[in-house]
Structure formats: C-alpha cells, structure tokens
Amino acid sequence: MQRTIDKTRLMTKNNSKFKYRCTDCGREYDGSQTLYLCPECSKLNNSSKPPRGVLKTIYDYQALKNNGSDFLNLKKRGFIDLLPFDNPESLPALRVGNTPLYSFEKLDSEKLPFTICLKDDSQNPTFSFKDRASAVVSAYAKEKGYETIVAASTGNAGSSLAGLCASQDQKAIIMVPEAAPIAKLTQIIMYGATIVPVKGTYDDAFDLSIKATEEFGWYNRNTAFNPFTIEGKKIVSFELFEQLNYQVPDRIFVPVGDGVIISGVYKGFEDLLELGIIEKIPVIVMVQSEGSDNIVRNMNTDDFETKASTTIADSISVDIPRNFYLAKQFIQKYDGEFLTVPDNEILEASQSLSGNYGIFAEPAASTAFAGLLSYKKNGKLADNSINVVLLTGSGLKDLKSVNKLLNIPESVKPDIEELKKTLTSATLSQR
C-alpha cells in the first residue's frame, strides 16, 4: 500500500525537465541526478522478492499543454519533450522504432469479424523490442558522460545494448545466464561487447551487474532498475496511436516477463492521457507462459510468492519479476487483463503467425499471439474491434525452440516424376 508522506519536505529542487517519482512511497527526486531505485524504499529490498522503489519519470504535462504540445508537435520534435535527455542527436544513428504495423482480417482462411494488428518489432536493428530501451539509455549515458554500460540479460537486452553501443562508440558489458540461447550470445559477441556468462539464473546475473555498477561506476541498463528503459519502450504507444490514424485500439496483447514492456506501453498512453491527446487508455492484456507466471499468479495476493520458471519462451522466463509492483499498479489502475498460455500453444501460435502472415517470431513474442488466439477461442474479441499484438523479437533469435515443428523431407532425384510424387505426398500430409 502506498504510504502518505510530506512531499514538500522530501522533494529536492528539480532543475531538469522531468522528475523521478517513487511508485511505492511517492517521494520525488530531482531529474538532474542519476538514480535507479528510490533511495529510501530500496533499503527494504531483499533478493527473494521483487524490488520496491521503482522510479517513474514524470514530465511537466501542464507546461507542455500550455505550450501547445499536441501530438503532431511532439512528433515533429522527435518526442524529445517526453524523453529524459535533451538532444535527439544523442540517439544512436541506427534506426530504432517506427516498426511496421500490419492489419489482417483473416486467420486460417477464415474471415474475422474483428481486426488483428501485428506490431513487428523484430524489424529493429538487433531484431527485438529491446532496442527501444537501449537507444534511450545510450543517449542518456552519452549526455551524462558514461563510457561503459552494463546489463544483465537472457539475450535480447544484451544483444540490443551491445549493438547500439557499437554504433555509439560506447563500451557494453553483458552478463548472461550460462543457459542463454547461442543465437543471442552470438549477436552480443559479434557486436564487440564483453560477455560474462554467469552460473545460475537471470536473477543471479542481474544481482551481479548491480554490484559491478556500484564497484566500477558503470551505467546500468537493467530493466526495472533503470527507469529510462520504460521511457524507451513507451514510444511504441505513440507509434501505435499514429499508425491507427490517431485512434486508441480496443486491446493490446503484450508478452510479459519482468513487467517492463507492459509498463512502457501503459506509460506511453498515460503520457498522452495526461496531455489530453487521448481520452482513454486501451485494454492492455498481459500474457505470460504457464511455465513462468510469477506476475499473473501474484496479481491478487498481498505477499509475493515466487515459483521457478520453466518455459521455452526464454526471454520472458523470470523467477523474480523486477517490475512486478509497477506493472500491477498499471493493470489495476486502468482495468487491464491477464492470462497464461501453455508452451504448446505458444509453439502453435508461432507456427500460425509464420504460416498465416509470414512473420517468424520467437516464443516470447508468440506468447502474445497465443493470448489473442485464446481470446478468440473464448469469444472475448468484439466484432469490429481492433486488437494489437506486440511481436517483440525475431524467431531467428531462438531456432532451437521450434525444432520439434520442423519436418524436413527426404531429398529427391533430379527427376520430374520423382518431384510429382513428393509434391503429392506433401499435399496429402497437410490435409
């Protein structure tokens, strides 16, 4: 429960265009200083529970409204008024964001009474949604003079930071659990980052990266630790609003592990709500794997209980969801929804995405589409509704997980009659 405090006593003078606000105690801090978690609430944290004291970045929305900052003006300035750095040129030169949104009204040759919109963030430079956060973190570090950025990652965040730092002449140090997929580790190494495999889980790598931050004075990119990861991810909401002709969709399905992406989606729409650009926030649906459901399972409990995660969706396999409390606040405040899906449905969703729409998504991304398919099956998608699915990473990130779906036929002689037999057999097997 949020505590009542004397904000006039605790808030320092804010010399920045933004301030930090603790999502637990409500304390506010000057945005000109580099902070991660609330200095007061983080004292109460222990490694077996999600951390308290996650900071939210708050802008002077009234001043922006007074200055005529409608959506088009904000976009013209690259949304810099709603970002925690000052110069758009501080961003990496690589194109991050502005990913395509594809609309479909068919599935398995069936005409749908609603629209499916697929936001394909595998089109980012390192092929995942994580580039949005890394770009903003990199820009902030550049303006503040940090030369080295560290992150813990199961692969995607590390690949992202490594790639964007390479384009910025910044040094990246990536700590990964030793079981991370080789495709993602390959990216990290090829981008020239220093990779540190850590015995244990993602959470062990996370804790070590924080100790290293304190010891060496590096800047830390960790999700749900660095508040600007949410600021980077929220830009997807601005893009969706524009791509849907300045309308809010009915539902957005989001794959969830730590709870940072869904918080970013909420934060983007909340910024637009604060500015009076939109009148409501869409229904945002949190989708987790049944094998890693530590947020969904604790949504209606007071005392968080963790369960070891086992799922093919490694990017959202999290034992201790670091952004649990903020994600829960957003979902409860704006009447969000949540569900879990089993691994077999995640694989089926990946195959359906590829076969129907030509988009090959990794299991974590396919989890969101599996959530939409579950809603469709249960009649929960209204006629004429617009339903967005965030596809957060490329299937090429984790080929091992889809091996069981592959059926490579035997080779044929270079003979047309042999080819006819093979094609006939293939047609029959697909019926």
N, C-alpha and C positions, 0 to 999 in steps of 0.2 A: 504494500500500500504506500502511496506517495505521502511523504511527510510534509507538514506545514512548517515553513521556515520564514525568517525575516530576510527577504531578498535584498532589501536596501542595505543591510549590514554585510551580506556575503558577496554581492556582485562587485567586481572590480570595474574601474572605468574602462569602457570599451572604446579603443582607438582604431577599431577595424570595422569593415562594412558588415561583419557578422559577429555573433557571439555564440559561445557554447552554452547549451543548457542540459543539465543532467536529467536523464529520463526517469530517475528514481527520486531524488530529493528536490529537484527543481533549482538547485544552485546555478548561477550563471557566471561565466568567466569571459574575460577579455579575449577576443579572437586574434589579437596580435601575438599571443603566445602559442607555442606548440604544445597541445595537450592530446592525450589519448583517452583515458577514462577519467571520470570525476575523481579528483584527488582525495576527497573525503569518503565517498561511497566505496571506492576501490580498496580501501583499507579493510573492509569487511569481507572481501572475496576469499574463497578457498578453491583449490583446484578441482574439487569434485562436483562443483555446481557452476551453472552459467554465471558469468561475472555481472555484478551490479555496476551502475555508474556509467553506462554507455552514454556518450555525449551526442546531442543533436545540434546541428548547425542552423542557427536562426538568423534570418536577414531582417532588415527594416522594411517590412512589407508596406507599411503605410507611406513611408517616404517614396518607395518605388511607385505606388499608386498615384501619389501626388505629382510625380514627375512624368506621368503619362506612360508608364511602362506596360503597355498592352502586349499581347503575345508576339505580334509582329516586330515590335521594337526590341523586345527581349531577344528574339531570334536574330535580328539584324546585328546585335552586339555579341552574338555567339553565346547568349545566356550568361555572360560574364558577371552580370549583376547578381546572379543566383549561384555563383561558384566561389570557392574560398581562396582564389588567387586573383591577381589584378590584370595581367597581360595575356590575352589569348595566344600570343606568340610563345608563351612559356610551355604550351602544349606540345607533345611530340609531333613531328612532321607527318607521321603516318596517319592515314585517315581512320579515325575511330568513331563509331556510331554511324548515323544515317544509313542504317541497315535496311534491307527491303522488308516490306510488309505485303505478303501475298494473300489474296482473298479467294476463297473457294466455297461453292455451294453444292458440291458433290463429294461423296465418300463411297468407295467401292461401287462406283457406277450408280449409286442411289442419289436422287435429288433430295437435298436437305431443305427443311423449312426455315433454317437459320444459316448464318454465315460464319465460316471458320476463317480467322485471320492468323497467319503464321508469321511471327516476327523472327527473322532468321539472323541471329547474332553470330552464327558461325562465319559470317562474312566480314567480321572484324579482322585486323591484321594477324593476330595469333589464333584466330578461329574460335574465339569464345567471348561471352558476355563480359568476362573479367577485364577486358581491355578498357572498358568504360571507367572502372575504378582506378586502374593503373595509370591511365592518362592524367586524371586529376591529381592523384598522389604524386606523380612525376613532376607535374607542373608546379605544385606547391613546394616540393623539395627543391626544385630549381630556383624558385624565387627566394627561398629561405637559406640557400647555400649548402644544402646537404648533398654530399657527393656519393654516398652509399645508402642504398635502400635494401632492407631485409624483409623477407616474408616467409611464412610457413604456408605450405600448400600441398594438396594431394596431386597437383599437376597443373591445372588450368591457371590459377592465380600466379603460380611461379613462372609458367611459360609466358604469361602476359607481361608480368613485370620485367622478365629477362629481355623480351623482345622490345618493349618500349624504352627500357633503359639503354639498350644497344643503340636505338635511334637518337637518344638524347645525350650520349657520351656520359652516362651515369653508370655506376657500379652496382650490380644486383647480386645479392647473396640469398640463395633459395634453400630453405630447409624442408625436406620432404620425408614422409614416412617411407621406410625401405620397400614397402609393397606397392608404391605408386606405379601406374602403368608405364611401360617403357616408352610408348609413343610420346607421352608428355615429358618424360625425362629427357628424351632425345631433343625435343624443342629447346628445353632450358639450356642444355649443353651447347647446342648449335648457336644459340644467341650469345654465347660467350660468358654467361653468368657463372658464378661459383656455386656449385651444387653440393649440399651437405645432406646425405641420407642419414636419417635418424632412426635408431632402433626403437620400435614402438609405433604408436598411432599418430594421426594428425595432431591430436591434442598434445602429445609429447613434443612434437616439432614446434608447435605453437608456443608452448611454455619456454622452450629453449631459445626461440627467436626473441622473446621479450627480455630474457636475461641478457642476451647478446646486445640488444638495444641499449640496455642500461649500462652494460660494461663498456661498450665501444662508442657510444654516442651516434649510432646509425639512426636513420629514419625508418620507421616501421610501417609497412603497408597492411598488416594483418587485418582481415575483415573482422568487423565487430570489435575492433580495438582502435583502429584509426577511423575517426568519424567521417573522413572525407571519402572513404570507399562508398558510403551511402550516397554522398553528393555526386559521385561519378555515375553511379548506377541509376540515379533518379532521372537522368537525361532521357532514358528510354521512354519515360512517360510523356515528356514534351514531344518526342518524335511521334509517338502513337497518336497524340491529340492532333497533331498537324496532318499525319497521314490518313486519319479518319475524317478529314475535312472539318477539323475543329469541333469534333464531337467526342463525347466520352463513350467508350464501349460498354456493353452490358456486363461482360465478365472478362477477367484476365486470369488465365491459368499459369501459375508460377511454380517451377520446381524449387524445393526448399531443403536446405541442409542446415547451415548456420543461421539462416533467417535474415541475411543481409540483402539479398536481391529483392525479396518481397518488401522489406523495409524501404529500399530505394524506390521501388515502384510507388509505394504509398507516399513517400516523401515528395516525389515529383508532382503527383496530383495534389498533395496537400499544399505545396507552394502555389500552384495555380488557383487553388481554392482560396488561399489567404489573399491573393491578389485580385480576387473577384473575376478571374478569367473563366472559371467553371463554377457551376452551382452545386455539383455533387461529385463524389468520388465513386468510381465504378466498383462493382462487387469483385473483390480480388480473392481468388481461390488458391490456397496453399495446398500443394500436392507433395506428399512425401512417400518414399518407399516404405512398405510394411517392415522391411528389414532395418530401417533407420528412421524411426518415427518419434524421436525424442521431443519434438515440439508438439506435434498433434496429441501425443499421449498425455502431455502435461498441460494442455490448454485449460482444462477445468479443474486443476488441482492447485493447492496453495504451496505444497512442498515438492520441489522438483526431484524426480527420481530418474536416474539415467539407466539405460539398457545398452549393452554392447551392440554395435551395428554390424550387420552382415547383409550386404546388398551388392548387386552387380553395378549399381549406379554409384561409382566410387566418388564422384565429385560432390555428391550430397550425402555421403556416408559420414555421419558425425555423431560421436557419443555425447559430447557436451556442446550444444549449440550456443555459440558465444553471443549471439544477438537474440536470444530467446525472449527476454523481457520486453525489448522494444518491438519485436515482431508481434508479440502477444498484445501489447498496448494498441498497436495499429489495427490489428484484426478486430479486437473488441470495440474500439472506438468507432470504426467505420463499418461494422457489421460484415466483416469478411467471413469466408467459408473455408473449410479444410477437410481433407480426406487423405487416406493412404491407398496405395495400389501395390499389388504383389509384383515380384520380379518378372514372372511370366507375362503379365500384362504390359510391363514396361518393354520387354522384348517384342511383344506383338505390336505395340504402338510404334516402335522403331521401324519395324517391317512395314507397317501400314503407311507411315509417313513417307518412307522411301518409295514404296510401290504406287501410292496414290498421287504424291505431289513432287517426287524427285528430290526430296530433302533428306539427306542421311544425317541423323542426329545421334549424338552419344546418349547412353542410357539415362544420364541425369536430365538431359533436355527432353527426351522421350517420355519421362515421367509426367511432365506437364500435359503432354498429349494424351497419355493414358488416363489422366484425370478427366479431360474433356470427354473421352470415349465412355468413361464410367457415367458421367452426367448424361450423355446422350442415351445410353442404355437404360437409365433410370428415369428418362423423360423429364430431366431438370433444365433443359435448354428451351427457352420460349421461342415460339415462332417469330420470325423477323428479327431475332436478336443478333447482336454482333459479339462474337466470342473470340478473344485473342489468346493465342498460346505463345509463350515465350520459349523459343528454342535457343538454348544458351550455349551450345557447343557442338562442334562437328563430330560425326561418327568416326572420322579418321583418328580422333584422339584416343580411342579405345577399341581397337578391332577385335581384341581377344573376347570381349563380352558377347559378340554376335557370332562367334564361330559355330555354335550349335545350329544356327539358322542357315548355314552355308551348305549347299549340296552341289558340288562341282561334278558334272557328268564326265563319263569316260571319254577319252579322245576318239575321234573317228578317222577313218581313212579319207584321203582327199578324193572322195568319190561322191557324185551327186546322189546316187541311190542310197548310200550309207547316210548321207545328210538327211534325206527324206525320212528314213526310219527313225533317226534321232529326233527330228522335229516332231514327228507323230507321237513318239513316246513322251516327249516333253509336254506336249499339249494335253495328252491323256492324264499325266501325273498332276497337272494343275487344276483339273476339274474336281 
